[in-house]
Amino acid sequence: GGNAGSDGDIDNTASVTTTQTPTPIDASWTVPLVITPDLTIEKVGVVQDGSANAVGDVIDYTITVTNTGNTVLTNVAVSDPLLPSLTFSGGDTNGDGKLDVGEVWTYTGTYTVTQADLNGGGNAGSDGDIDNTASVTTTQTPTPIDASWTVPLVITPDLTIEKVGVVQDGSANAVGDVIDYTITVTNTGNTVLTNVAVSDPLLPSLTFSGGDTNGDGKLDVGEVWTYTGTYTVTQADLNGGGNAGSDGDIDNTASVTTTQTPTPIDASWTVP
């Protein structure tokens, strides 16, 4: 604009006349302007409750775009695949819709953590982070300029195992008495558990009896899987040997491991 016009030069012409030379005689000079359109973009994400460790946790993002060049920028376009509903929250000080030199425009958006993220999928992918990149273009800077931010997820795989044994006729006092065992495994962490393996040396033939509500073969957060098995009292037990040993009890311990919790977690039960 101004004197430079569309050619980007400061152009001017001086003229001189005299009584004897009434026709103006001119001299022109051109000073080329060095026009350098430029801008920066920055992004920050803050988890509202301080830690991204649960479904529903909200991350507030702030994106700032600053005109660091020496000319106005027009048709500013900011995008972020993680934040489809970005909101312009201010910075256009003169309200002309143009990013003037030195102006800082601010955009905001939110993202809500999903179970898929905590399971190692979703946006988090295999690295366990919420990653995203915001981009900005203008007419004068058509090549996108990016800014990224990473929010680490706090993933805590955990589970419990419980075991109960009930003698069918109420008292383990004879050969052939049957003890029915029920083992329950609960995902008490915040991420899916895979390759669930339950074992019990007293019950080599455990039966999975239910709990996989969506049938995906994974112990999802909050799911309770149930296993059952039986043990039949022997004369050796009643003689103080067999499983009962010298304490006169039927003792056993069930263990569970998963890919995410490879150290066995145990639950024991004693039938006198």
Disulfide bonds with the S-S distance in Angstrom:
none
